[in-house]
Amino acid sequence: MIEAELKARVHDPEAVMQQLDERATARVEVYRDTYYDRPDGSLEKADEELRVRTVHGPDSTRTVLTFKGAAVDEASGSKPEHETTVADAEAAHAILRGLGHVVQIAFEKRCRNYDFTACGRQMLATLVRVPEIDGTFLEVETIVDEDDVPAALDDIRAVLAELGIAPEDLTRETYTGAVAAQRR
């Protein structure tokens, strides 16, 4: 399955949040993301990602192991995504290190997640603040088969337009890249 996704910089976070609050109930969560690579950096060079994410919500904590393959759509960066919940975060980290992977970068994301249906699709919209990066971002995604990516991205663009996000606000900037640049 492909995570068809677009990300944008948000100029009026309060207005976007208000509109999203009208669509769905927000799930406020803090993500602690740790990205791994091989010592030679070959995952990053292949445009692949290996991540352990621990999600802290108001009532629970869960950890997810994710592998993302290389982008199937260059303009959006949409990627195949394989994800599974893990029972023990420390064990997941130990397994990856034991397999020879090294931490590429780790950081925190503060998220407001909204699940809703639009254009006949299940969508997830996430307002994101990364303490180390200026600004607020909006990610809108849906999971589709590879042949449905172009149509799904059109539907996501329609949702973004409804939220007042202009095409020029779209960005391919990655949080990992922005955090790494900030730390240099």
Secondary structure, 3 states (H helix, E strand, C coil): CEEEEEEEEECCHHHHHHHHHHHCCCEEEEEEEEEEECCCCHHHHCCCEEEEEEEECCCCEEEEEEEECCCCECCCCEEEEEEEEECCHHHHHHHHHHCCCEEEEEEEEEEEEEEEEECCEEEEEEEEECCCCCCEEEEEEEEECHHHHHHHHHHHHHHHHHCCCCHHHECCCCHHHHHHHHHC
